[in-house]
Amino acid sequence: MSTVKVRARKRPSRSGFDALSTEQLLALHERHFGFLDRQSKRRIVQTARTHGWDRSWDVDGLTL
């Protein structure tokens, strides 16, 4: 069995909030708690991408 297959099996599956992008989490937050300032949303998304917390960085065409 190759090393790649072993590593892939050990990785936990992404479910719940872990599977959501930063934009999706912000939309969920706004749905439940109220709207965020546009500048704040941009700053949150930029920080998440800069620090590698958001995996949606490769999606083009997203605008806030």
N, C-alpha and C positions, 0 to 999 in steps of 0.2 A: 504494500500500500504506500502511496506516495505521501510525502510530507504535506503537500498542499491539501490533500483530502483530509488528513488528520486535523490540520489547523482549522479547516472549514467546519468540521463537525464540532470542534470545541467552542466555536464562537456562538454566543447566545443569540437566539432569534430576537429580532427587533419587533416589539409589539407595544401597543399603548402609546404613551407620549414619546417614547424613544424613536418611534417610526415617523413622527411628524417633523416637518421642516420648521424653521424658525417662523416663517410667514404663517404657516398653519397654526402654530402655537399662539402667535399674536392674534390671529382671527378668533381662535377659541377664547382667549382671554377677553377680547373686546365683546364677544357675544355674551359673556357671563358677567363682566365687571364694568363695561363701558369703554368708550373709545379712547385711544391713545393719541397723543399729539403726533403729527406726521413726522416732525423732526426726530422725536424720540424713537419712533418705529425704525426710521432709517439708521439711527445710531445703534439700536439693538441688533439689527440685521448685520450691519457692518462689523460690529464687535464679534458677533457669532462667527462670521465668515473668517475674520482675521485670526481668531483663536482656534479655528478648526472645529467649533462646536456644531456647525451647521453643515450638513452634507448636501444641501441643495445649491451649493455654489456653482455647480456646472450647468444649472438651468438658466438659459438666456431669456430675456424679454420680461423679467419680473419688474414691475413698477409698484411703488407705494403711493 
